[in-house]
Amino acid sequence: MRDKQRYFAVEDEQGRLLPNFITVRNGDAEHLEIVQKGNAHVLVARFSDAEFFYQADIKQPLESYLERLSTLTFQEKLGSMLDKNNRVARLVRPFGEMLGAADDLIEVAERAARLAKADLGTHMVVELTSLQGTMGRIYALQGGVTPEVAVAISDHWLPRGAGDVLPASPAGVLLALLDRLDSLVGLFAAGLAPTGSADPFGLRRQALGLILILIDRVLPLNLRGAVQLIGRGQPLEVSLEQQESVLEFIGGRLRVWLQEQGQQHDVIEAVLAEQAQNPARAVAAVEQLTTWVQRPDWEPILDAFARCVRILPDGELYTLRPAAWVAPAEAALYEAYQRISDHLPQSYNIGEFLAAFESAVPTVNRFFEELMVNDPDPALRENRLALLQAVTGLARGRADFSKLNNF
């Protein structure tokens, strides 16, 4: 009605569809009855076709349409849609365990994964492809599948595009993430990464959908581990370089999305330098760091941290020897470091680090005012550099402050 005929559907006050439609005629009122009958005739014919497809489809259970997927090519090097369907089904358990999903949720997702693409073989979806997932849910319910599984089948297609709703069911979320990652990893391995405006498989849309789901559900998924897992399940080798390309591609879409949300450029870069592989945590970190950089007392906090970083030689690692302190300022900074590290929660983000580091700013400044870090004595010099490495190391994996303005 909407896409082909440009008719307006009519709903009641509760939003339920009514057996009525509205059309707009470019002309006068002459022969309106004929126009009305003509419009209705076209619509009745289309609904009759749909009813025929539906009645033909329900003569068999949804599972019976899986075999037809073997005739639908997903991609030449990656096999048919049946191959993709089965590949995703095999990966559900290890991927679900990576997400920390409960065993009963994984079982629902596994049952849904086995039928996830089956409706692509039905008459209805062949004729009306926009109903993929919708018909899968309806036919699954008619075949006695549990509502949780049926909803997951439908949800795994979401979001279909910009502004679309996100999957709501936990099993649907798991499948939506896994299906998108399978497409991204496999197609990059097949040499089909988007170039310029060319994106025939909609991988930019797939990556954005992946990001939005992770953010919406606040799922701290390590994409590096997920890409490695899914790479091992592909029918062709996925090199480390190709895995990195997938991660960079997803990180690039996350960067664009954060910019569209109005986030500050340098804050985005600082966080993504360390957390691009974990979109949900990265978004939280951007919000936290934004709060800090907007504070009137931010400059002395950043300066104190920057003093610790700038003096450290690139690529050198030093061994910390607390028993070798010779000055009170050294011991004081070490105590501050211990206090910070002891009070940080196991999965702390950048906001928690900065809240802890703020209390150590005077101690950091005292350290530099009273001591020569690059002392002529190699033992003293290396121990002091080791202490600064330990302090700055607490921010590793959270944000790269050197990307911030005025660092």
N, C-alpha and C positions, 0 to 999 in steps of 0.2 A: 504493500500500500504506500509506504513512505518513499522507498528508494526507486521503485520502478514507475509507479503511477502518479507519484506526487500527491497522494491523498492524505488528508489529515484524519487520523484515528480519533475516536471519541471515547472518553472515559467517564465513569460516574464519579461521585464525590469521594469514594474510597479508592479511586485509581484503577478500578476494574474496567477492562475493555468492554465496550458495548458493540452490538451488531449494527453500527452506523458509521458513516464516513462523511467528510466534507471535502468538496472540490471547489476550485476557483475557475470561473470561466471568463475568458477575455472576450467580452461581447455583451450584447443586450439580453433581454429576457425572452426573446423569441425562441420557441421550440425547446424550452428548458426540459420538458418531460422527456424528449428524445435524447438529449444530452445526458440526463440523469440515468435513463435506462442503458445507454451505451456504456457509461462508466461502470454501472453495476454489472453489466454483462461481462466486461473485461475482468472485473474482480471475482465474480462467481467462477469464471473459467480458471483463474489462477488458484482459487481455493479448491476447486475440484481436482486440479492437478496435485495440489499439496495433499489432499485427502487420499488420492490414489497412491502417492508415494508412501504415505504414512501406513495405510492398510497393507501395502505390500511389505513394508519393513517389519511390521509386528508379527508377521507369519513365522519369523525365526527369532531366536534369542540374539541379543546383541553380540555375544561371543562368536556367533557363526559368521559375522562379517569380518572377523580378523583376517581370515585367509585372503580376502580381497585386497588387503593392504600390501600383500606381496607383489601386486601388480602396479602399485603406486610408488614411484621412485622418490625418495627423499633427496638423495644426491648420489651421483654415480659411484663415488668412492666410499660412500657411507651406507649404501644399500637402500632398501625399500623402507616405506613407512612402517611395515611390520618389523623390520630389523631395528628401527629406532624405538618402536614401542617396546619390544622385548629387551633392548639394551637398557632403557630407562628402568624397566621393571626389575632387572637384575641389580641395578645400582641403588635401589630404594633403601635397602637395609643398611649398607655401609654409609650411605649419605645421611640417612636419618640418625644413625649413631653419632656421626660427626656433629650433627645439630643438637645432640642430646635429647632426641625425641624418645618418648616412652615406647615400650614394646607394642602396646595395643595400638598406638597411633601408627607405628610403622606397618603393622599388619593391615590396617585399613588402607594405607597408602599403597601397599603391595597389591592388594586386591583391585584397587582402582587403577593402578598402573597397567595391569594386565589387560584392561578394557579401555584405557584412556583414549586411544586413537580409533577404536573400532567403528565409531559412527561415521568415519570418513568413507567407509565402504557402503553406507546405506544410500538408498535412492534419494531420500530427502536431502541429505547433506551434499550428495553429488550435484543435485540441482540447485540447492540453496546453501552455499558454503558458509554463509554467516551463521548458520545454525549449528556449526560444529561445537560440540560440548553441550549445547542445549538439548539436542536430540539424544546425545549419549546419556545424559542424566534421565531423560524421560523414558527411553527404552530400557535403561538399566533398572529403573523402578518397576516398570511393567514386567520385567523378567525376574522379579523377586530379589534383586540386589538390595542390600540395606541402604537406608537414606544417607548414611555417612559416606559410603563408597560412591553412591550416585552423585552426591554433591561434589565430592573430590574430583570426579571425572569432569564435571562442568567447570569447576574452579581452576583446574590446571591450565586452562586456556587464558585465564585472566592475568593482567590486563591485556586486552586485545589491541589497545592503542592509547594515545595520549588522552587523558581525562576519563578513561574507563575505570570502572570499579576494580578493586583489588580482591584477590581470593580471600574468603572469610574463614573457611574450614581449615583446621590444622593440617589435615592430610592433603588438602588441595594446595596449601601453601608449600608443603614439602615437594609435591609433584611439580608445581609451577616453577619453583627454583631449579629443580633437577632437570626438567625438560629444557629450560632455557640454557643452562650451563652445558648440557649435552650438545645443543645446537651450536653454541659459541665455540666450544672446544673442537668439535668435529669439523665444522666448516673452516675454522682457522687452519686446522691441520690439513685440510684439503686444498689450501691455498685460496680460499674464497673470502678473505677479510675484506671489509668495505674499502673502496678506494674512491676518494672524491665524493661525488654525489651518487655513485653506483653502490647500491646496497640491495641486491635482488632478494636476499633472504631476510631482510628486515632485521639485521643484527643490532643496529643501533636501538631499535625499538625493543628488541629482546633484552639487551643490556640494561636499558632504562627500566624496563619492567622488573628485572631482577633486583635492581637497586631499590626501587620503590617498595617492593615487597619486604626486603630486608629492613628498610627504615620503618615501614609501617608496623611490622611485627617486632621491631627492636631485637633482631636476631644477630648476635655477634659471630657471624660465620667467617672463618678464615678462608678467603677465596683461594689463596695459594694452595692450601691442602685440598680444597674441593676440586680445583682444576687438575691437580695431580691425580686424584682418585678417578675422576671422569676420563682423564686422558688414558689411563690404563684400560678402560672399558671400551675404547674406540676400535674399530676394525682396521685402522691404520696407525702407524707410529706417530705419536705427538711429541715432538722434540721439546727440549727445555726452552729453546728460543721461541717456539710457537706458544708454549704455555705463558711465557713472559709477555708475548704480544697480546694474548687474551686478557691478562691482568692489566696491562697498560690501556687497552681499549676500554675495559670496564671503568678503570680509574679516570679515563678521559671523559666518559659520560657522566660520572659522578661529579667531576670538576665543573662541567657545563651546568649540571642541575643545581649545584650549590651557587654558582654565579647567578643563575636565574632566580634563585631565592633571595638575592641581594646581599649575599655574604661578602665580606671583605677579601680582596684578592690575596693579600699576603698571608692572612690567616688560613685561607684555603690551602695555599701552597705549603705552609708550615705543617699543617696536619696531614695532608695527603702524602707528603714526603715520607711519613712514617706509618700512616694508617690507611692508605688507599685500598689495601686488600681486605678491609673490614668496614664496609660502608656504614653500617649502623653505628659502630663506635666512632667512626670518623665524623659523622654528622654531629654526634653528641660532643665530640672534642672541639669541632668548629664553634658550636654554640657556647661552650665553656670558655674557650680562648677568647672569643669575641667579647665576652663579659669582662675578662681581665684587661684586654688591651684598651678598653674604653674607660678604665678607672683612672682618676687623676693621679694616683701614685704608681702607675704602671712603669714609668720610665726608670726609677731607681731599682725596681725589681728586675727588669730586663737587663739593665746595666750590670747588676751584680752577677747574673747568670752569664752574661756575655764575657765578663772578665775571666770567668772560669774557663770558657770555651776557647777564647782567642789565643791564650798562651799555650795551649796544648798542641804539640807537633802532630801533623797528620800521619796516621798510620802506625804510630808508636803505641805500644801497650806496656804498662808499668805494673809492678807488683806492690800492693799496699802492705806496709809493715807498721802497724800501730805501735808496736813496742819501741820503735826507733824515733819517736817524736823528741825534739830537743827544745821546742819553744811552746809556750802556753797557747799561742794563736793556732798552732797546728792541732793540738789536743782539743781545743774548743771547736774547731771546724769538724774534726772527726766525730766528736760527740754530737754535734748538730746533724751530721750525716747519718749517724746511727739512729738518732731520734726520728728523723724524717723517714728512713727506710723501715723502721719498726712500726710506725704508725700508719703507713700506707697500706690500704687493703690489697688483696692479692691481684685483683683485676682493676687497679686504679687507672683513671684516665687523666688527661692533662689538668683538669680543674683541681683534682685532689692533689696532684703533685705541686701545683703552684700554691695552693693553700698551705701546704707543708713547707715549701721552700721559702715563702715570704718571711717566716719567723727566723730564718737563718741568714737573711740579708745583712744585718749588722755584723754577724760573725764572719761572713764572706769578706766584707769590706775590711774588717780588722785584719784578716789573714793577709790581704794584699798590702795593707798599710804598714804592718809590722815586719813582714818577711820579704826576703828576696826569693822568689820561687825558683828562678834559674840560678841557684847557688853554685859557686865554683866546685863545691864538694858533690861529686856525682851521686852519692848515696842520699844526701839531703834533697838534692834536686829531683831525683827520680821518685822519692817517696812523696814529695809535695805534689808532683805532677800526677802520681797515682791517686792521691786524695782528690784532686780536682776531677780526674777521670771518673772516680766513683760518684762524686756529687752530680756531675753532668749526665752520667749514665742513667740516672733515675728518670730522666726525661726521654731516654731512648725508647722508640716504639710508640711514643705518644705525640711528639711534635718536634720539628727541627726549627729551633728558634732563630737560626741564621737566616731563614727566609722572611722573617718579620721586618717591617720598616723600622729604621733607627737601631738595628742590631749593632 
